[in-house]
Amino acid sequence: MDRQQRGYSIKAVCEARGISRAYVYILLGAGKLQAVKDGKRTIVTGESFDRYFGSLPAAAFKQQSAA
């Protein structure tokens, strides 16, 4: 996805982040993502997309010893 994009469809958010439509709506309902309406279309703002996904912590993995 273009980092300068102003908004994303629900489908684009799902595809970019590998999450379900239901989870996108959960994030919207919780106020973690913001959206605007354009007729029937729901557009997630690029600013909220970048802010939320940029705020997630890095994954930590335990080092595994070679067998």
matplotlib code that plots the C-alpha trace (Angstrom):
import matplotlib.pyplot as plt

x = [0.0, 1.1, 2.1, 0.9, -2.6, -5.3, -7.8, -8.3, -11.4, -12.2, -11.1, -7.8, -7.1, -7.9, -5.6, -2.8, -2.8, -4.0, -7.0, -10.7, -13.4, -15.0, -11.7, -11.5, -15.0, -13.9, -11.0, -13.3, -15.8, -13.1, -11.9, -8.5, -9.2, -11.2, -13.3, -15.5, -18.4, -18.7, -22.2, -22.2, -18.5, -16.5, -13.1, -10.5, -8.4, -4.7, -3.7, -5.5, -4.2, -0.6, -1.0, -2.6, -0.5, 2.7, 1.9, 1.8, 4.8, 7.4, 7.0, 9.4, 10.5, 12.5, 15.8, 15.7, 18.7, 19.7, 19.0]
y = [0.0, 3.5, 5.1, 8.5, 7.3, 9.2, 6.4, 2.7, 0.6, -2.1, -4.7, -2.9, -2.8, -6.5, -7.5, -5.2, -6.4, -10.0, -9.4, -10.1, -7.6, -8.3, -7.4, -4.1, -3.2, -4.2, -1.7, 0.9, 0.4, 0.6, 3.9, 2.4, 3.2, 6.1, 6.1, 8.3, 7.5, 8.2, 7.1, 3.4, 3.1, 3.1, 4.6, 4.1, 7.2, 6.8, 8.7, 6.4, 3.3, 4.5, 5.5, 2.3, -0.2, 1.8, 1.7, -2.1, -3.6, -5.6, -9.3, -11.0, -14.6, -16.8, -18.0, -21.6, -23.8, -25.8, -29.5]
z = [0.0, -0.7, 2.6, 1.3, 0.6, 2.3, 2.8, 2.4, 1.7, 4.3, 1.8, 1.2, 5.0, 5.3, 2.4, 3.5, 7.2, 6.7, 9.1, 8.7, 7.9, 11.3, 13.0, 11.0, 12.3, 15.9, 15.5, 14.2, 17.0, 19.6, 18.1, 17.1, 13.5, 12.1, 9.0, 6.9, 4.7, 1.0, 0.1, 1.1, 1.1, 4.4, 4.0, 6.8, 7.1, 6.1, 9.2, 11.6, 9.6, 9.9, 13.5, 14.7, 12.9, 13.6, 17.3, 17.6, 19.5, 17.8, 18.1, 20.5, 19.9, 22.2, 20.7, 19.8, 20.0, 16.9, 17.3]

ax = plt.figure().add_subplot(projection="3d")
ax.plot(x, y, z, "-o")
ax.set_aspect("equal")
plt.show()
